[in-house]
Amino acid sequence: MKRFVTLELFRPDTSSSVELPYADGGIQAGFPSPAQDYINEYIDLNREIVRHPASTFYGRVSGDSMIDEGIEEGDILVIDRSLEPDDGDLAVCCLDGEFTLKRIKLSAGTVWLIPSNETFDPILVTPDHRFEVWGVVTHTIKNNRRPRLRRRGHS
């Protein structure tokens, strides 16, 4: 069973802004509400999700050890290497020279790496391991659109 992930790492380009229209009145997830007549606010995604540009990376998820948290193969992680990990943080860790994406459980001088998939076992980090928290995940970017089947005769 594969307990490690392969991450493609990319540095964000924060030299320009990525301003997109922003529905500042909120979007209801419950009962529908009247649509806004116009959108006059903008949000800069670079400023919103990249707090520390010099220490932030994007990484694409490969593997399914965090699937029960909705983190799936192909999702993009925003990873901040300048943050000190806290108990419960989602982190990219380097364990014995390989990356793994897990929740960190800190208790009584021990470190556990906790998956979110019942087919994976938690990992107790021992002094025998080479271990480093490579970065703390601050955001997950995912494609919510389901793949569409092509209809016959259409390309």
Residue frames as a rotation matrix with the C-alpha (Angstrom) as fourth column:
MET 1
0.584 0.812 0.000 0.00
0.812 -0.584 0.000 0.00
0.000 0.000 -1.000 0.00
LYS 2
-0.248 -0.664 0.705 1.37
0.651 -0.654 -0.387 3.38
0.718 0.363 0.594 -1.01
ARG 3
0.377 0.380 -0.845 1.63
0.908 -0.331 0.257 5.62
-0.182 -0.864 -0.470 2.07
PHE 4
-0.408 -0.608 -0.681 3.62
0.376 -0.792 0.481 8.39
-0.832 -0.060 0.552 0.42
VAL 5
0.753 0.654 0.073 2.61
0.386 -0.349 -0.854 10.92
-0.533 0.671 -0.515 -2.19
THR 6
-0.379 -0.778 0.501 4.42
0.916 -0.237 0.324 12.40
-0.133 0.582 0.802 -5.12
LEU 7
0.504 0.528 -0.683 4.14
0.444 -0.837 -0.320 16.17
-0.740 -0.142 -0.657 -5.20
GLU 8
-0.023 -0.433 0.901 4.78
0.894 -0.412 -0.175 18.36
0.447 0.802 0.396 -8.19
LEU 9
0.127 0.019 -0.992 5.93
0.757 -0.648 0.085 21.64
-0.641 -0.762 -0.097 -6.64
PHE 10
0.028 -0.045 0.999 5.47
0.798 -0.600 -0.049 25.07
0.602 0.799 0.019 -8.18
ARG 11
-0.726 -0.239 -0.645 6.26
0.577 -0.721 -0.383 28.56
-0.374 -0.650 0.662 -6.93
PRO 12
0.412 0.910 0.051 3.37
0.822 -0.347 -0.452 31.03
-0.393 0.228 -0.891 -7.16
ASP 13
-0.581 -0.487 0.652 3.81
0.714 -0.689 0.121 34.07
0.390 0.536 0.748 -9.38
THR 14
0.264 0.677 -0.687 2.69
0.909 -0.412 -0.056 36.92
-0.321 -0.609 -0.725 -7.16
SER 15
-0.753 -0.631 -0.187 4.25
0.517 -0.744 0.423 39.64
-0.406 0.222 0.886 -9.29
SER 16
-0.795 0.580 0.177 0.84
-0.256 -0.586 0.769 40.47
0.550 0.566 0.614 -10.73
SER 17
-0.597 0.665 0.448 -2.62
-0.574 0.036 -0.818 40.52
-0.560 -0.746 0.361 -9.26
VAL 18
-0.882 0.462 -0.086 -5.33
0.288 0.677 0.677 38.03
0.372 0.572 -0.731 -10.12
GLU 19
-0.772 0.633 -0.057 -8.43
-0.381 -0.533 -0.756 40.14
-0.508 -0.562 0.652 -9.54
LEU 20
-0.807 0.590 -0.020 -11.72
0.401 0.573 0.715 38.39
0.433 0.569 -0.699 -10.15
PRO 21
-0.227 0.809 0.543 -15.29
-0.542 -0.568 0.619 39.56
0.809 -0.153 0.567 -9.59
TYR 22
-0.940 -0.165 -0.298 -16.38
0.182 0.498 -0.848 38.83
0.288 -0.851 -0.438 -6.06
ALA 23
0.039 0.998 0.039 -19.93
0.208 -0.046 0.977 38.21
0.977 -0.030 -0.209 -4.82
ASP 24
-0.788 -0.520 0.330 -19.54
-0.142 -0.368 -0.919 40.23
0.599 -0.771 0.216 -1.63
GLY 25
-0.067 0.856 0.513 -23.09
-0.951 -0.210 0.227 39.52
0.302 -0.473 0.828 -0.47
GLY 26
-0.524 -0.197 0.828 -22.29
-0.556 0.816 -0.157 35.84
-0.645 -0.543 -0.538 -0.06
ILE 27
-0.429 0.380 -0.820 -23.55
-0.668 0.478 0.571 32.79
0.609 0.792 0.048 -1.87
GLN 28
0.137 0.603 0.786 -26.26
-0.965 0.262 -0.033 30.83
-0.226 -0.754 0.617 -0.10
ALA 29
-0.840 -0.388 -0.378 -25.62
-0.451 0.888 0.092 27.12
0.300 0.248 -0.921 0.40
GLY 30
-0.720 0.671 0.180 -29.11
0.239 0.482 -0.843 26.63
-0.652 -0.563 -0.508 1.85
PHE 31
0.327 0.916 0.233 -32.25
0.694 -0.066 -0.717 28.24
-0.641 0.396 -0.657 0.48
PRO 32
-0.248 -0.401 0.882 -31.83
0.922 -0.377 0.088 30.27
0.297 0.835 0.463 -2.73
SER 33
0.047 0.236 -0.971 -31.69
0.491 -0.852 -0.183 34.04
-0.870 -0.468 -0.156 -2.40
PRO 34
0.944 0.330 0.019 -32.20
0.184 -0.477 -0.859 36.71
-0.275 0.814 -0.511 -5.07
ALA 35
0.203 -0.907 0.370 -29.14
0.978 0.172 -0.116 37.08
0.042 0.385 0.922 -7.27
GLN 36
-0.080 -0.317 -0.945 -27.16
0.357 -0.894 0.270 40.27
-0.931 -0.316 0.184 -7.03
ASP 37
0.880 0.474 -0.040 -27.91
0.163 -0.380 -0.911 42.66
-0.447 0.795 -0.411 -9.88
TYR 38
0.686 -0.726 0.044 -24.26
-0.194 -0.241 -0.951 43.46
0.701 0.644 -0.306 -10.36
ILE 39
0.640 -0.602 -0.478 -20.92
0.762 0.418 0.494 42.62
-0.098 -0.681 0.726 -8.84
ASN 40
0.813 -0.325 0.484 -18.82
-0.104 -0.898 -0.428 45.63
0.574 0.298 -0.763 -7.98
GLU 41
0.595 -0.649 0.474 -16.22
-0.639 -0.024 0.769 44.04
-0.488 -0.760 -0.429 -5.69
TYR 42
0.589 -0.504 -0.631 -13.04
-0.355 0.541 -0.763 42.27
0.726 0.674 0.140 -6.74
ILE 43
0.832 -0.377 0.407 -10.77
-0.267 0.371 0.889 39.89
-0.487 -0.849 0.208 -4.89
ASP 44
0.270 -0.834 -0.481 -7.08
-0.874 -0.003 -0.486 39.31
0.404 0.551 -0.730 -5.61
LEU 45
0.944 0.158 -0.288 -6.42
-0.071 0.953 0.293 35.60
0.321 -0.256 0.912 -5.26
ASN 46
0.055 -0.989 -0.136 -2.66
0.330 0.147 -0.933 36.16
0.942 0.006 0.334 -4.91
ARG 47
-0.549 -0.254 0.796 -3.18
-0.546 -0.612 -0.572 38.32
0.633 -0.749 0.197 -1.82
GLU 48
0.393 0.839 0.376 -5.98
-0.863 0.196 0.465 36.11
0.317 -0.507 0.802 -0.49
ILE 49
0.990 0.105 -0.097 -4.25
-0.078 0.965 0.250 32.71
0.120 -0.240 0.963 -0.49
VAL 50
0.269 -0.956 -0.115 -0.51
0.730 0.280 -0.623 33.51
0.628 0.083 0.774 -0.58
ARG 51
0.984 0.137 -0.118 0.41
0.179 -0.653 0.736 35.26
0.024 -0.745 -0.667 2.67
HIS 52
0.384 -0.921 -0.061 4.18
-0.317 -0.193 0.929 34.64
-0.867 -0.337 -0.366 2.48
PRO 53
0.893 0.100 -0.439 5.23
-0.449 0.109 -0.887 34.60
-0.040 0.989 0.142 -1.22
ALA 54
0.037 -0.980 -0.197 8.91
-0.940 0.033 -0.340 33.80
0.339 0.197 -0.920 -0.57
SER 55
-0.797 -0.369 0.478 8.03
-0.555 0.760 -0.338 30.63
-0.238 -0.535 -0.811 1.35
THR 56
0.139 0.939 0.313 4.87
-0.493 0.340 -0.801 29.46
-0.859 -0.043 0.510 -0.43
PHE 57
-0.914 -0.350 -0.207 4.60
-0.368 0.496 0.786 26.65
-0.172 0.795 -0.582 -2.96
TYR 58
0.310 0.936 -0.166 1.81
-0.941 0.278 -0.192 24.93
-0.134 0.215 0.967 -4.83
GLY 59
-0.824 -0.522 0.221 1.77
-0.484 0.851 0.204 21.13
-0.294 0.061 -0.954 -4.89
ARG 60
-0.009 0.819 -0.574 -0.46
-0.887 0.258 0.382 18.74
0.461 0.512 0.724 -6.81
VAL 61
0.011 0.111 0.994 -1.78
-0.803 0.594 -0.057 15.76
-0.596 -0.797 0.096 -4.79
SER 62
-0.120 -0.023 -0.992 -1.05
-0.661 0.748 0.063 12.23
0.741 0.663 -0.105 -5.89
GLY 63
-0.883 -0.126 -0.453 -2.56
0.198 0.773 -0.602 9.49
0.426 -0.621 -0.658 -3.73
ASP 64
-0.038 0.989 0.146 -5.68
-0.097 -0.149 0.984 9.01
0.995 0.023 0.101 -1.64
SER 65
-0.529 -0.231 -0.816 -4.62
0.693 0.437 -0.573 8.93
0.490 -0.869 -0.071 2.02
MET 66
-0.908 0.207 -0.364 -6.61
0.102 -0.734 -0.671 12.13
-0.406 -0.647 0.646 2.74
ILE 67
-0.801 0.586 0.127 -9.72
0.177 0.028 0.984 11.32
0.572 0.810 -0.126 0.69
ASP 68
-0.083 0.821 -0.565 -12.09
0.954 0.230 0.192 11.34
0.288 -0.523 -0.802 3.69
GLU 69
-0.220 -0.018 -0.975 -11.29
0.478 -0.873 -0.092 15.06
-0.850 -0.487 0.201 4.10
GLY 70
0.808 0.588 0.029 -12.20
0.278 -0.338 -0.899 15.63
-0.519 0.734 -0.437 0.46
ILE 71
0.186 -0.819 -0.543 -8.57
-0.777 -0.461 0.430 15.95
-0.602 0.342 -0.722 -0.65
GLU 72
0.779 0.270 0.566 -8.31
0.107 0.832 -0.544 13.98
-0.618 0.484 0.619 -3.85
GLU 73
-0.158 -0.807 0.569 -5.79
0.764 0.265 0.588 13.08
-0.626 0.527 0.575 -6.53
GLY 74
-0.189 -0.013 0.982 -5.10
0.881 -0.444 0.164 16.15
0.434 0.896 0.095 -8.67
ASP 75
0.867 0.472 -0.158 -6.07
0.488 -0.746 0.453 18.74
0.096 -0.470 -0.877 -6.05
ILE 76
0.024 -0.855 0.518 -3.63
0.345 -0.479 -0.807 21.62
0.938 0.198 0.284 -5.65
LEU 77
0.502 0.034 -0.864 -2.27
0.865 -0.040 0.501 22.44
-0.018 -0.999 -0.049 -2.20
VAL 78
0.501 -0.431 0.750 -1.05
-0.190 -0.901 -0.391 25.86
0.844 0.053 -0.533 -1.10
ILE 79
0.584 -0.422 -0.693 1.90
0.760 0.583 0.286 25.06
0.284 -0.694 0.662 1.18
ASP 80
0.714 -0.336 0.614 3.51
-0.384 -0.922 -0.059 27.68
0.586 -0.194 -0.787 3.44
ARG 81
0.275 -0.721 -0.636 6.97
0.575 0.653 -0.493 26.69
0.771 -0.230 0.594 4.65
SER 82
-0.530 -0.524 0.667 7.27
-0.142 -0.720 -0.679 29.67
0.836 -0.455 0.307 7.01
LEU 83
0.341 0.766 0.545 4.51
-0.738 -0.141 0.660 28.49
0.583 -0.628 0.516 9.37
GLU 84
-0.800 -0.489 0.349 5.30
-0.593 0.551 -0.587 26.57
0.095 -0.676 -0.731 12.53
PRO 85
-0.388 0.704 -0.594 3.07
-0.048 0.629 0.776 23.46
0.920 0.330 -0.210 12.58
ASP 86
-0.449 0.384 0.807 0.41
-0.893 -0.169 -0.417 23.18
-0.024 -0.908 0.419 15.28
ASP 87
-0.827 0.257 0.500 -1.41
0.062 0.926 -0.373 20.11
-0.559 -0.277 -0.781 16.53
GLY 88
0.124 0.952 0.279 -4.07
0.403 0.209 -0.891 19.19
-0.907 0.223 -0.357 13.96
ASP 89
0.083 -0.147 -0.986 -2.49
-0.707 -0.706 0.046 21.04
-0.703 0.693 -0.162 11.05
LEU 90
0.903 0.073 0.423 -2.55
0.273 0.665 -0.696 19.48
-0.332 0.744 0.580 7.60
ALA 91
0.382 -0.858 -0.343 1.09
-0.634 -0.513 0.578 19.29
-0.673 -0.003 -0.740 6.55
VAL 92
0.822 -0.365 -0.437 3.42
-0.203 0.528 -0.825 18.05
0.532 0.767 0.360 3.87
CYS 93
0.629 -0.602 0.492 6.02
-0.532 0.129 0.837 16.03
-0.567 -0.788 -0.239 5.74
CYS 94
0.261 -0.638 -0.725 9.22
-0.693 0.399 -0.601 14.41
0.672 0.659 -0.338 4.62
LEU 95
0.589 -0.004 0.808 9.58
-0.649 0.593 0.477 11.00
-0.481 -0.806 0.347 6.24
ASP 96
0.141 -0.670 0.729 12.67
0.200 0.741 0.641 8.96
-0.970 0.055 0.238 5.43
GLY 97
-0.769 -0.611 -0.188 13.25
0.022 -0.319 0.948 10.98
-0.639 0.724 0.258 2.26
GLU 98
-0.708 0.591 0.387 9.69
0.596 0.206 0.776 10.76
0.379 0.780 -0.498 0.89
PHE 99
-0.802 0.492 0.340 6.79
-0.534 -0.845 -0.036 13.21
0.270 -0.211 0.940 0.99
THR 100
-0.569 0.758 -0.319 3.56
0.764 0.631 0.135 12.38
0.304 -0.167 -0.938 2.76
LEU 101
-0.580 0.506 0.638 0.45
-0.381 -0.861 0.336 14.51
0.720 -0.048 0.692 3.30
LYS 102
-0.235 0.465 -0.854 -1.13
0.739 0.656 0.153 13.98
0.631 -0.595 -0.498 6.73
ARG 103
0.701 0.397 0.592 -2.69
-0.216 -0.673 0.707 15.68
0.680 -0.624 -0.386 9.75
ILE 104
-0.453 -0.885 -0.108 -0.10
-0.030 0.137 -0.990 16.17
0.891 -0.445 -0.088 12.49
LYS 105
0.788 0.604 -0.116 -0.99
0.060 0.112 0.992 14.97
0.612 -0.789 0.052 15.98
LEU 106
-0.351 -0.903 0.249 1.35
-0.156 -0.206 -0.966 16.36
0.923 -0.378 -0.068 18.65
SER 107
0.730 0.590 0.345 0.99
-0.437 0.015 0.899 14.93
0.526 -0.807 0.268 22.14
ALA 108
0.881 -0.326 0.342 3.27
-0.235 0.327 0.915 14.20
-0.411 -0.887 0.212 25.09
GLY 109
0.011 -0.991 -0.131 6.49
-0.623 -0.109 0.774 14.52
-0.782 0.073 -0.619 23.11
THR 110
-0.413 -0.113 0.904 5.28
0.479 0.817 0.321 12.31
-0.774 0.566 -0.284 20.25
VAL 111
-0.419 0.288 -0.861 4.40
-0.768 -0.619 0.167 13.08
-0.485 0.731 0.480 16.66
TRP 112
-0.257 0.440 0.861 1.76
0.439 0.846 -0.301 11.08
-0.861 0.301 -0.411 14.81
LEU 113
-0.849 0.097 -0.520 0.94
-0.501 -0.465 0.730 11.45
-0.171 0.880 0.444 11.13
ILE 114
-0.397 0.824 0.404 -2.79
0.077 0.469 -0.880 10.82
-0.914 -0.319 -0.249 10.76
PRO 115
-0.983 0.122 0.135 -4.35
0.139 0.026 0.990 9.83
0.117 0.992 -0.043 7.41
SER 116
-0.368 0.928 -0.057 -7.98
-0.646 -0.299 -0.702 10.47
-0.669 -0.222 0.710 6.50
ASN 117
0.130 0.354 -0.926 -8.63
-0.821 0.562 0.099 7.14
0.556 0.747 0.364 4.84
GLU 118
0.584 0.200 0.787 -9.43
-0.749 0.506 0.427 4.06
-0.312 -0.839 0.445 6.91
THR 119
0.961 -0.265 -0.083 -7.26
0.198 0.862 -0.467 1.84
0.195 0.432 0.880 4.69
PHE 120
0.082 -0.960 0.269 -4.16
0.034 -0.267 -0.963 3.71
0.996 0.088 0.011 5.91
ASP 121
0.456 -0.019 -0.890 -2.63
0.856 0.284 0.432 3.38
0.244 -0.959 0.146 9.37
PRO 122
0.962 -0.226 0.151 -1.44
-0.263 -0.914 0.309 6.34
0.068 -0.337 -0.939 11.45
ILE 123
0.366 -0.915 -0.167 2.35
0.461 0.335 -0.822 6.66
0.808 0.224 0.545 11.50
LEU 124
0.929 -0.210 -0.306 4.22
0.224 -0.339 0.914 7.17
-0.295 -0.917 -0.268 14.76
VAL 125
0.601 -0.778 0.181 7.35
-0.212 -0.374 -0.903 9.20
0.770 0.505 -0.390 14.09
THR 126
0.899 -0.365 -0.243 10.21
0.395 0.433 0.810 7.65
-0.191 -0.824 0.533 16.06
PRO 127
0.470 -0.804 -0.364 13.85
-0.477 -0.578 0.662 8.71
-0.743 -0.138 -0.655 16.50
ASP 128
-0.221 -0.533 0.817 14.69
0.399 0.715 0.575 6.05
-0.890 0.453 0.054 13.87
HIS 129
0.503 0.497 0.707 12.91
0.850 -0.134 -0.509 8.13
-0.158 0.857 -0.490 11.21
ARG 130
-0.855 -0.517 -0.037 14.37
0.484 -0.822 0.299 11.04
-0.185 0.238 0.953 9.30
PHE 131
0.092 0.995 0.035 11.49
0.996 -0.091 -0.018 13.46
-0.015 0.037 -0.999 9.72
GLU 132
-0.921 -0.252 -0.298 10.74
0.254 -0.967 0.033 17.06
-0.296 -0.045 0.954 8.79
VAL 133
0.306 0.950 -0.068 7.55
0.636 -0.257 -0.727 19.07
-0.708 0.179 -0.683 8.46
TRP 134
-0.516 -0.556 0.652 8.22
0.852 -0.251 0.460 20.49
-0.092 0.792 0.603 5.00
GLY 135
-0.933 0.253 0.256 5.30
-0.191 -0.951 0.244 22.93
0.305 0.178 0.935 5.07
VAL 136
-0.607 0.794 -0.029 1.83
0.239 0.148 -0.960 23.61
-0.758 -0.589 -0.279 6.42
VAL 137
-0.660 0.478 0.580 -1.10
0.677 0.042 0.735 23.41
0.327 0.877 -0.352 3.98
THR 138
-0.848 0.334 -0.411 -3.14
-0.020 -0.795 -0.606 26.61
-0.530 -0.506 0.681 4.13
HIS 139
0.065 0.880 -0.471 -5.57
-0.801 -0.236 -0.550 26.02
-0.595 0.413 0.689 1.24
THR 140
-0.556 -0.112 0.823 -6.72
0.355 0.864 0.357 23.27
-0.751 0.491 -0.441 -1.09
ILE 141
-0.277 0.433 -0.858 -7.76
-0.822 -0.569 -0.022 24.15
-0.498 0.699 0.514 -4.62
LYS 142
-0.619 0.107 0.778 -9.93
0.221 0.974 0.042 21.56
-0.753 0.198 -0.627 -6.30
ASN 143
-0.856 0.407 -0.318 -11.86
-0.429 -0.217 0.877 21.10
0.287 0.887 0.360 -9.49
ASN 144
-0.582 0.706 0.403 -15.50
-0.303 0.272 -0.913 20.68
-0.755 -0.654 0.056 -8.46
ARG 145
0.196 0.655 -0.730 -16.77
-0.956 -0.036 -0.290 20.06
-0.216 0.755 0.619 -11.98
ARG 146
0.219 -0.040 0.975 -17.34
-0.109 0.992 0.066 16.41
-0.970 -0.121 0.213 -12.68
PRO 147
-0.842 -0.517 -0.153 -15.90
-0.234 0.096 0.967 15.00
-0.485 0.851 -0.202 -15.90
ARG 148
0.229 0.933 -0.277 -18.48
-0.692 -0.044 -0.720 14.85
-0.684 0.357 0.636 -18.66
LEU 149
-0.193 -0.189 0.963 -18.92
0.438 0.861 0.257 11.94
-0.878 0.472 -0.084 -21.00
ARG 150
-0.736 -0.072 -0.673 -18.66
-0.518 -0.581 0.628 12.87
-0.436 0.811 0.390 -24.64
ARG 151
0.309 0.896 0.318 -21.76
-0.241 0.397 -0.885 12.16
-0.920 0.197 0.339 -26.62
ARG 152
-0.176 -0.316 0.932 -21.48
0.731 0.592 0.339 10.28
-0.659 0.741 0.126 -29.86
GLY 153
0.316 0.248 0.916 -20.92
0.907 -0.362 -0.215 12.65
0.278 0.899 -0.339 -32.75
HIS 154
0.963 -0.042 0.266 -19.56
-0.114 -0.958 0.263 15.46
0.244 -0.284 -0.927 -30.55
SER 155
0.214 -0.946 -0.244 -15.92
0.657 0.324 -0.681 16.25
0.723 -0.015 0.690 -29.93
